[in-house]
Amino acid sequence: MGFCDTYIMPRLVHFTCGLEPTMKQRQKVVPRASGDVLEIGIGSGLNIPYYDSSRVRHLWGLDPSPEMWSIARPNADRSDLDVEYLQSGAESIPLEDAAADTVVMTYTLCTIPDPERALAEIRRVLKPRGKLLFCEHGRAPDRGVRRWQDRLNSVWGKLSGGCNLNRPISDLLEDAGFHSRDLQMMYIPGWRPACFNYWGSAEYHH
């Protein structure tokens, strides 16, 4: 990895993902986690303050980047959570089948190289009645915004650590067998091509 990938990009991602509108979105879903929890893409640990330590028995923080974890670790050490870092991509989660009561995924599905495979892995590690809590940005409903998402996607990805603007989040979840009864969608404040949000909880229907 080059200097930019090692030192600049992790801090840039930490800054942009920690802006107030996205932090408000995290606060809507993360406190709902309970039991043995797996966070997909723990990154720089922005979600850690929002977990309810009285409800969470253990937190696995999955992320392929040790540079991001080096930013997250102080947050983890200051919390009352039992946090364990797993250095891995979401396409191959180093946990046994049915290990997690809850999987948390916030602003992560946009960057995973193979989202279908990652969702299959999430399905595998969730307990039969486990929940996937998610908050993601993705494909917008407005034709004009979608046009800009599609035009800018490849350039945006190179500038933002592999983030995709135009992934159809609800379709990806449904195609993977997840069903959400409380899915919500709206634009949050900011640049519209990157600010159409999907959030809620989902269960896998066997």
WOQUISUL-V194232 format. One line per field, one symbol per residue. psi: psi as a letter, one per 20 degrees, with the letter a starting at -180 (. if undefined). burial: + if it has 9 or more other C-alpha atoms within 8 Angstrom, else -. Layout:
# WOQUISUL-V194232
psi = ???
burial = ???
This chain:
# WOQUISUL-V194232
psi = qrgghghgghhgggghijqghhhhgghhhgiiqrbopppolhcjkhigiiqoiihogqopoppiohgghhhhghgghirjqnppponqriinplqrqlhphpppoplhhhiphnhghghhggggiqqhkrqopqoqqbpqipggghghghgigggghhikkjpphkpnghgggghijqppikpqprprpaohhjjoqpqbqqqpo.
burial = ----++++++--++--++--+++-+++-+++-++++++++++++++++-+++---++++++++++-+++++++-++----+-+-+++++++-+----+++++++++++++++--+--+++++--+++--+++++++++++----++-+++--+--+++-+++++++--+--+++-+++++--+----+---+++++++++++++--
